[in-house]
């Protein structure tokens, strides 16, 4: 499958490292989507059991049967899945680790939400890799490891923006002036949010990590470890 990395495959599942910019499902104005690409290489087509934003990269799980998809969906619904993310954010949270519990509006209704975070690194000098050319500019930022307690749409992006630390490159909830400057002066092209690890501690016993995209490397990230 062109430009799609398969992280794991067995009789029950297939786990993809979704690149940023690829929609998970088709829709109006979307020519290419992950579900269609999966259908081209596997018969019957694998069934997606959760989603990532188009601009978010990382671990995405699909089931190879309706029965397995139902099991996985149950795990997600009852929070028996560990979802870990890496985010590069504006400035640094006041606490080195914490929990954000601000309710999130879902189709006009406020829903309880929980995002746990830990600061892995902070710096006042930002580097961006633009086609193998690393540029450095003054910018306070931090790298967070995040674990979801709930799975609302755009939850991480909304929660980090709510505490004043929006994800860099977020064109919906982020600091638009900063993003514009980073794009112009350093070539930032991507939302710096990555689904780094997924764990299901059940009969399927999955523990899958996705290597970070190349454009994360200037932040001292190598194979999800920090210097």
C-alpha positions in Angstrom: 0.0 0.0 0.0 1.7 3.1 -1.2 3.0 5.4 1.5 1.1 3.4 4.2 3.1 1.6 6.8 1.6 -1.6 8.3 2.8 -1.8 11.9 1.2 -5.1 12.8 -1.0 -7.8 11.2 -2.5 -11.0 12.5 -5.6 -13.1 12.0 -7.8 -10.6 13.8 -6.4 -7.1 13.0 -4.3 -4.8 11.0 -2.6 -1.8 12.5 -1.6 1.1 10.3 0.8 4.1 10.9 -1.5 6.7 9.3 0.3 9.6 7.7 -0.8 13.2 8.3 -3.1 14.5 5.6 -4.9 11.2 4.9 -8.6 11.0 5.8 -9.7 7.9 7.7 -13.0 7.7 5.9 -14.3 9.1 2.6 -16.7 12.0 2.3 -17.5 15.1 0.3 -14.4 16.4 -1.4 -12.2 13.5 -0.2 -10.6 11.6 -3.1 -8.4 9.2 -1.1 -9.2 7.7 2.3 -7.7 5.0 4.5 -10.7 2.8 4.4 -10.6 2.7 0.6 -6.9 2.0 0.5 -7.4 -0.9 2.9 -10.2 -2.3 0.7 -7.7 -2.4 -2.2 -5.3 -4.7 -0.4 -7.4 -6.9 1.8 -10.6 -8.9 1.0 -12.9 -8.7 2.9 -12.0 -5.0 3.7 -10.8 -4.4 7.2 -13.2 -2.5 9.4 -12.0 0.7 11.2 -12.9 0.7 14.9 -11.7 4.2 15.8 -10.6 7.4 14.1 -7.8 10.0 13.9 -8.1 13.5 12.6 -7.0 13.9 9.0 -4.0 16.0 10.1 -3.0 13.6 13.0 -0.6 10.8 12.3 0.0 7.5 14.0 -1.5 4.2 15.2 -4.8 3.2 13.8 -6.5 -0.1 14.4 -8.8 -2.1 12.0 -10.5 -5.4 12.5 -10.7 -8.3 10.0 -14.2 -9.3 10.9 -17.4 -7.8 12.2 -17.1 -10.0 15.4 -13.6 -8.7 16.1 -14.7 -5.1 15.3 -17.5 -5.4 17.8 -15.0 -6.6 20.5 -12.6 -3.7 19.7 -15.5 -1.2 19.8 -16.5 -2.5 23.2 -12.9 -2.0 24.5 -12.9 1.6 23.2 -16.4 2.3 24.6 -15.4 1.0 28.1 -11.9 2.6 28.0 -10.1 -0.8 28.0 -7.7 0.7 25.4 -4.7 2.8 26.3 -4.2 5.6 23.7 -0.9 7.5 23.9 0.0 10.6 21.9 2.9 13.0 21.4 2.2 16.7 20.9 4.4 19.7 20.4 2.7 22.7 21.9 3.0 26.4 22.4 4.9 27.4 25.6 4.7 25.0 28.6 1.8 24.1 30.9 2.0 25.5 34.4 2.2 22.0 35.8 4.7 19.3 34.6 1.9 16.8 34.6 -1.9 17.1 35.0 -5.4 16.2 33.9 -7.6 18.4 31.8 -11.4 17.7 32.5 -13.1 20.5 30.7 -16.4 19.4 29.1 -16.4 19.2 25.3 -19.3 20.3 23.1 -20.4 17.3 20.9 -23.1 18.1 18.5 -24.6 20.7 20.8 -24.3 18.7 24.0 -21.6 19.0 26.7 -19.8 15.8 27.3 -17.4 14.9 30.2 -13.8 14.6 28.9 -10.4 13.7 30.3 -7.0 14.2 28.9 -3.9 13.3 31.0 -0.5 14.9 30.1 3.1 14.9 31.1 5.7 17.4 30.0 8.7 15.5 28.5 10.7 18.5 27.3 10.5 22.3 27.1 12.6 24.8 25.2 12.7 28.4 24.0 14.4 27.6 20.7 12.3 25.8 18.1 13.7 23.8 15.2 11.7 22.7 12.2 12.8 20.3 9.5 11.6 21.6 6.1 12.6 19.1 3.4 15.9 18.2 5.1 16.7 21.8 5.9 16.6 22.5 9.6 15.7 26.1 10.6 15.9 27.4 14.1 13.8 30.3 15.5 12.9 31.8 18.8 9.7 30.1 20.1 8.8 28.7 23.5 7.4 25.2 23.1 7.0 22.0 25.0 6.7 18.3 24.1 3.9 16.4 25.9 3.1 12.8 26.3 -0.7 12.4 26.4 -3.1 9.7 27.4 -6.8 9.9 26.7 -9.3 9.2 29.4 -12.1 9.7 26.9 -12.3 9.9 23.1 -14.2 13.0 22.0 -13.6 14.5 18.6 -10.6 16.9 18.6 -10.3 16.3 22.3 -6.6 16.8 22.7 -6.5 19.8 20.4 -9.4 21.4 22.3 -8.1 20.6 25.8 -4.6 21.9 25.1 -5.9 25.1 23.5 -8.2 25.6 26.6 -5.2 25.6 29.0 -3.2 28.0 26.7 -0.9 25.4 25.1 -2.4 24.7 21.7 -0.7 22.2 19.4 1.7 23.8 16.9 0.3 23.7 13.4 -3.3 23.4 14.6 -5.3 25.5 12.1 -8.6 25.1 13.9 -7.9 25.6 17.7 -4.3 26.9 17.6 -2.5 30.2 17.7 -3.1 31.3 14.2 -0.6 34.2 14.3 2.2 31.9 15.6 1.3 29.2 13.1 1.5 31.7 10.2 4.9 32.9 11.5 6.2 29.3 11.8 5.0 28.4 8.4 6.6 31.5 6.8 9.8 31.6 8.7 10.5 27.9 9.3 8.3 26.0 6.9 6.0 24.3 9.4 3.5 22.3 7.3 2.0 19.8 9.7 0.0 19.5 12.9 2.5 18.3 15.5 0.2 15.6 17.0 1.0 11.9 16.7 -0.8 8.8 18.0 2.3 7.1 19.3 1.0 3.9 21.1 -2.1 1.7 21.4 -2.5 -1.0 24.0 -5.2 -3.5 24.4 -4.7 -5.8 27.4 -7.1 -8.5 26.6 -7.2 -11.8 24.6 -5.8 -9.8 21.6 -2.9 -8.6 23.7 -1.9 -5.7 21.4 0.9 -3.2 22.3 1.8 -1.3 19.1 3.9 1.8 18.8 4.2 4.0 15.7 7.5 5.7 14.9 7.3 9.5 14.7 7.2 11.2 11.4 10.4 12.8 10.1 9.1 16.3 10.7 9.2 15.6 14.5 12.9 14.8 14.6 14.2 18.4 15.1 12.5 18.3 18.5 15.1 15.8 19.8 12.7 12.9 19.3 14.2 9.6 18.0 12.1 6.5 18.0 9.7 8.1 20.6 12.6 8.7 23.0 13.8 12.0 24.2 17.4 13.3 24.7 
